[in-house]
């Protein structure tokens, strides 16, 4: 079995050899391209970079760049490395695509679709309309599903294995295309989902000028500030959309461009920060009212917040995995788990957590005994209908005449007339339902 250093070296050299060989051998496994060069050195130890360039059909400057990047400009080191990789080829591992991704995608797609359907049904049956933040969440869900489709498509690119030396250059290029699309969709989907949640919190915040609304505004600004650079950098990685075809271009090597690993870590850290804030805001909103609820509802609320904490932890694991892959040369307990796994879990759990309040509303309406809750949503819905009716001028005249007849009848009968309760016109459920009713 090859050592971890040898495996890492084989992957690194293969990436650049594959780029050089793409002109004539784009559909040939890169390890075979390395073996062919090693055999050239066997026949002629004085093989030059021009000989290799002619064999690969590549410009001489690409082979020269390969020599400097991988072998410090030494022809002898290049020869020995190529021959050594040829010799250890039978000992190299051949890892396959992470098999758990497809079941994970299918499971979350089924659950996510059910949750979104239940969410919209809840809004229509209880509120009678679908708020704007629900439509935003639907957009986020569609983006998430598109991203998962891209991940599934990426799983078909590496047929012989996921290591660079097991792939052809065409497979590596396709893999880079899919990863670019995934990494552009991820910050956009995250921003849309967070915007939906922040709009929901804005609606529930009791004080229109209080600090909570300023926190919501600041969180949105930070989310926007981290999502836009992440999407742009992933779209034009190192200034090129198809950057993988330019890794042997001397101008590309010396160009000044944003350090992608650093950008990934910074925007990732900001993403985690906003995740935590979005997780804390509803705790502030419902902490007081929640203590007055029954034990089943308190347990359900606690489980929801635990699930929200898992979203934050998953985002952190995504960053930690990237760190091990880029800064630790793939050495670490998380390096064997694809970043796509954490991406799927984080985005999908965020959508589910955001939709739980709507599911809770359905349970309270149809199965209130499950949570031991009073069916306040039905009461609130009836109150809203009466409130809307009271704004109709014709119905108002009718109500006044009816009240007048009741008072006259009460005086004649000697019964004290009842006190009329004034129902304030309500645009939505805020006059009848508190934050706890809306959120949990």
C-alpha positions, 0 to 999 in steps of 0.5 A, spaced: 500 500 500 502 506 498 503 511 503 499 517 504 505 522 502 505 518 495 498 518 494 498 525 495 504 526 490 500 522 485 494 526 485 498 533 485 502 530 479 496 527 475 492 534 475 498 538 472 500 532 467 493 531 465 492 538 463 498 538 459 496 531 456 489 534 454 491 536 447 491 529 445 490 524 451 483 528 454 480 521 454 486 517 456 486 515 464 492 520 467 496 514 470 497 511 463 499 518 461 504 518 467 506 511 465 508 513 458 512 518 460 516 514 465 517 509 459 520 514 455 525 516 460 526 508 460 528 508 453 532 515 453 534 518 460 536 524 457 528 526 454 527 533 454 521 537 456 520 538 448 520 531 447 514 530 452 511 537 449 511 533 442 508 527 445 503 530 449 501 535 443 502 541 448 506 547 448 513 547 451 511 552 456 506 548 459 511 542 460 516 547 463 511 550 468 509 543 470 517 542 471 517 548 475 511 547 479 512 540 481 519 538 480 522 545 482 525 546 475 529 539 475 529 535 469 532 529 474 527 530 479 522 530 474 524 523 471 525 520 478 518 522 480 515 519 473 518 513 474 517 512 481 509 513 480 509 508 475 513 503 479 507 504 485 501 504 480 499 497 483 499 500 490 495 506 489 488 506 492 482 507 487 477 510 492 470 510 488 464 516 489 461 517 496 456 512 496 451 515 501 450 521 497 445 518 492 440 516 498 441 522 502 439 526 496 433 522 495 431 522 502 432 529 503 428 530 496 422 526 499 422 529 506 423 537 503 417 536 498 412 533 503 414 539 508 414 545 503 407 542 500 405 542 508 407 549 509 403 552 503 397 548 505 398 550 512 398 557 509 392 557 505 388 553 510 389 557 516 391 564 513 388 564 507 394 566 503 401 565 502 406 570 505 412 573 501 417 569 505 414 563 503 415 564 496 422 566 498 423 559 501 420 556 495 425 559 491 430 557 496 428 550 495 428 549 488 435 552 488 437 547 493 434 541 489 437 544 483 444 544 487 443 536 489 441 535 482 448 537 480 451 533 485 448 527 483 450 529 476 457 530 478 457 523 481 457 520 474 463 523 472 469 519 476 467 512 473 474 509 475 475 512 481 475 519 484 483 520 485 486 524 479 490 519 477 484 514 476 480 519 471 481 522 464 482 530 463 475 530 460 472 527 467 476 532 471 474 538 467 466 535 468 467 535 475 470 542 476 464 544 472 459 541 476 463 543 483 463 550 480 455 550 479 454 547 486 459 552 489 455 558 486 448 555 487 450 554 495 451 561 497 445 564 493 440 558 496 443 560 503 442 567 502 434 566 499 433 561 505 436 566 510 432 572 507 425 568 508 427 567 515 429 574 516 423 577 513 419 572 518 422 574 524 421 581 522 414 580 522 414 577 529 418 582 532 414 586 537 417 593 536 418 596 530 424 600 532 427 596 537 434 593 537 431 586 534 430 589 528 436 592 527 439 585 528 435 583 523 437 588 518 445 587 520 444 580 519 441 580 512 447 585 510 452 580 513 449 575 509 448 579 503 456 581 503 458 574 504 454 570 499 455 575 493 463 575 493 462 567 494 458 566 488 462 571 484 469 568 486 466 561 484 464 563 478 470 566 475 475 562 479 482 565 479 479 570 474 477 564 469 471 560 468 474 554 466 480 555 470 482 548 470 485 549 463 489 554 465 493 551 471 499 551 466 499 558 463 505 562 466 501 568 466 495 565 470 500 562 475 503 569 476 497 573 476 494 576 482 487 574 484 484 573 490 486 567 494 480 562 494 482 558 500 482 564 504 476 567 501 472 560 502 474 560 509 472 568 510 465 567 507 464 560 510 465 563 517 461 569 516 455 564 513 456 560 520 455 567 524 449 569 521 446 561 522 448 562 529 444 569 529 438 566 525 438 560 530 438 565 536 433 570 534 427 565 535 429 563 542 429 570 544 422 571 541 419 565 544 422 564 550 417 567 555 411 565 552 414 558 551 414 557 558 407 558 559 405 552 554 404 545 556 410 540 556 409 537 549 410 543 546 416 545 550 419 539 548 417 540 541 420 547 541 426 544 544 427 539 539 426 544 533 432 549 536 436 542 537 435 541 529 437 548 528 443 548 532 445 542 528 445 546 521 450 551 525 454 545 526 454 542 519 456 549 516 462 548 521 463 541 519 463 544 511 469 549 513 473 544 517 472 539 511 475 544 506 481 546 511 483 539 511 482 538 504 486 544 502 491 546 508 492 539 511 493 535 504 487 531 505 489 528 512 484 528 517 478 525 520 473 529 515 477 529 509 474 522 507 467 525 507 465 530 501 464 537 502 457 536 498 455 531 504 455 537 509 452 542 503 446 537 502 445 536 510 446 544 512 441 547 506 436 541 507 435 542 514 435 549 514 429 549 509 425 543 514 427 548 520 424 554 517 417 550 515 416 547 522 412 552 524 407 551 519 407 544 520 405 545 527 400 550 525 397 544 522 397 539 528 394 544 532 388 545 527 387 538 526 390 534 532 391 539 538 391 533 543 398 531 540 401 537 543 396 538 548 395 545 545 389 549 545 386 550 538 388 558 538 389 558 530 382 556 529 379 561 534 384 566 530 382 565 523 374 566 525 376 572 529 380 575 522 374 573 518 369 577 523 375 583 523 374 583 515 367 583 515 367 589 520 370 593 515 365 592 510 360 598 510 354 595 509 355 589 514 357 595 519 350 598 518 347 591 519 351 590 525 349 597 528 342 595 526 342 588 529 345 591 536 340 596 536 335 591 536 338 587 541 339 593 546 331 595 545 329 588 546 334 587 552 331 594 555 323 591 554 325 585 558 329 588 563 335 584 562 342 588 562 345 589 555 351 585 554 358 589 553 360 590 545 367 587 544 370 592 539 374 587 534 380 591 531 381 590 524 387 585 523 391 585 516 393 578 519 394 573 525 398 578 529 392 581 533 390 574 535 396 570 535 402 571 539 409 570 536 409 563 540 403 561 536 406 563 529 413 560 531 412 554 534 
